[in-house]
């Protein structure tokens, strides 16, 4: 199975968990395998910050304020690039909430639908999922949790399950969203 048969997969990094948390980075991998990633500049009323979350994703508030894009820009890009698609994620409960917060701030409605990736998995595949994603992460030599690289790991893991191939995944390009420089595919 090649990447053309893969669904779009999204991941969102956030300021933390729980009430008051908000999205700080969104990334997805298109069915073709092409990545998109953007840091999100927090609104003044978005104050929640968890140092443990920052330690995991490595994105500071300062970087968000200097390199992040406005919620309106990010939401509009997502709509343009994902219009009409079903996009899958592995943390639907959190990602749906954070995506809602982003789109509310932008005063837009999503032009795509976010769905839990587990709807694509059989019970046997779901039982393997966590271990497989960790294996793919190690094979890709990914140490940082960033939105577009996490989305790539999910997509590669799904492809591995669907192909039935237990062989190591070939090394894919890492995240283009470095903490000091948000990388985004050029606007269309």
C-alpha positions in Angstrom: 0.0 0.0 0.0 1.5 3.4 -0.9 0.9 6.8 0.6 -1.7 7.6 -2.1 -4.0 5.2 -0.4 -3.5 6.8 3.1 -6.0 9.1 4.6 -5.1 12.6 5.8 -3.9 12.5 9.4 -3.7 15.5 11.8 -2.1 16.1 15.1 -2.3 19.1 17.4 0.1 20.3 20.1 -1.4 22.3 22.9 -0.5 24.5 25.8 -1.4 21.6 28.2 -4.5 19.6 29.0 -7.7 20.4 30.7 -9.8 23.6 31.0 -8.2 26.6 29.4 -5.8 24.7 27.2 -5.5 25.8 23.6 -3.8 24.7 20.4 -0.3 26.0 19.8 0.6 24.0 16.7 -1.3 22.0 14.1 0.1 19.7 11.5 -1.2 17.2 9.1 0.0 14.8 6.4 -2.1 14.8 3.2 -3.1 11.5 1.5 -0.2 12.1 -0.9 2.2 12.3 2.1 2.8 16.0 1.8 3.1 17.7 5.2 1.7 21.0 6.5 2.6 22.5 9.9 2.0 25.8 11.6 2.6 27.3 15.0 -0.4 29.3 16.3 0.0 32.7 18.0 -2.1 32.6 21.2 -4.8 35.2 21.7 -4.3 37.5 24.7 -7.1 35.6 26.6 -5.4 32.2 26.0 -3.3 32.1 29.2 -3.1 28.5 30.3 0.4 27.1 30.1 1.8 23.8 31.4 5.6 23.5 31.7 5.3 19.7 31.4 3.6 20.1 28.0 6.4 22.5 26.9 9.0 20.0 27.9 7.4 17.4 25.7 6.9 19.5 22.5 9.7 22.0 23.1 7.6 25.0 22.0 7.9 28.1 24.2 5.4 30.9 24.5 8.1 33.3 23.2 8.4 31.2 20.0 4.6 31.2 19.6 4.5 35.0 19.9 7.4 35.6 17.5 6.8 32.8 14.9 3.2 31.8 15.2 0.5 32.6 12.7 -2.9 34.0 13.7 -5.7 31.6 14.4 -7.6 33.1 11.4 -4.7 32.4 9.0 -4.2 28.8 10.4 -7.9 28.0 10.2 -8.3 29.4 6.7 -5.3 27.3 5.5 -6.7 24.2 7.0 -10.0 24.8 5.3 -8.4 25.5 2.0 -6.1 22.4 2.1 -8.6 19.9 3.7 -11.9 21.0 2.3 -14.4 18.1 2.0 -12.0 15.5 3.5 -12.3 13.3 6.6 -9.1 13.9 8.6 -8.1 11.4 11.2 -6.3 11.9 14.5 -5.4 9.7 17.5 -6.4 12.0 20.3 -9.9 12.9 19.1 -11.3 14.0 22.4 -8.5 16.6 22.9 -7.9 17.4 19.2 -11.6 18.1 18.5 -11.7 20.5 21.5 -8.5 22.3 20.4 -9.6 22.5 16.8 -12.9 23.9 18.0 -11.1 26.5 20.0 -9.0 27.5 17.0 -12.0 27.8 14.6 -14.0 29.7 17.2 -11.2 32.2 17.6 -11.1 32.5 13.8 -14.9 32.8 13.5 -14.9 30.1 10.9 -16.4 26.6 10.5 -14.2 23.7 9.5 -14.6 22.7 5.9 -13.5 19.2 6.8 -14.4 16.6 9.4 -12.1 15.3 12.2 -12.5 11.6 13.0 -10.8 9.3 15.5 -8.3 7.1 13.7 -9.5 4.1 15.7 -12.6 3.9 13.5 -10.2 2.6 10.8 -8.8 -0.1 13.0 -10.1 -3.6 13.8 -10.0 -4.8 17.4 -6.8 -6.7 16.7 -5.2 -3.6 15.0 -6.3 -1.4 17.9 -4.5 -3.8 20.3 -1.2 -3.3 18.4 -1.6 0.4 17.8 0.4 1.9 20.6 3.3 -0.5 20.3 3.4 0.0 16.5 3.4 3.8 16.7 6.3 3.7 19.1 8.2 1.3 16.8 7.6 3.6 13.8 8.6 6.6 15.8 11.9 4.9 16.7 12.5 3.7 13.1 12.0 7.3 11.9 14.4 8.5 14.6 12.0 11.1 15.9 12.7 12.4 19.3 10.5 15.5 19.4 6.7 15.5 19.6 5.7 17.9 17.0 2.4 18.1 15.1 3.4 17.2 11.5 5.9 14.5 12.6 3.4 12.9 14.9 0.8 12.9 12.1 3.4 11.2 9.8 4.0 8.5 12.4 0.2 7.9 12.6 -0.1 7.7 8.8 2.9 5.4 8.4 1.6 3.2 11.3 -1.8 2.9 9.6 -0.2 2.0 6.3 1.9 -0.6 8.0 -1.2 -2.2 9.5 -3.1 -2.1 6.3 -0.2 -3.7 4.3 0.4 -6.4 6.9 4.1 -5.7 6.4 6.1 -6.0 9.6 9.3 -4.6 7.9 10.7 -1.4 9.3 9.3 1.8 7.7 11.7 3.6 5.4 13.0 6.9 6.9 10.7 9.7 6.0 11.5 13.5 6.2 11.1 14.9 9.7 9.0 17.8 10.8 9.5 21.0 8.9 8.3 22.9 12.0 11.4 23.6 14.0 10.9 25.4 17.3 12.7 28.5 16.1 11.2 28.5 12.6 7.7 27.5 11.7 7.7 25.7 8.4 4.7 25.7 6.3 4.0 24.6 2.8 3.6 27.7 0.7 0.1 29.0 0.4 -1.7 27.9 -2.8 
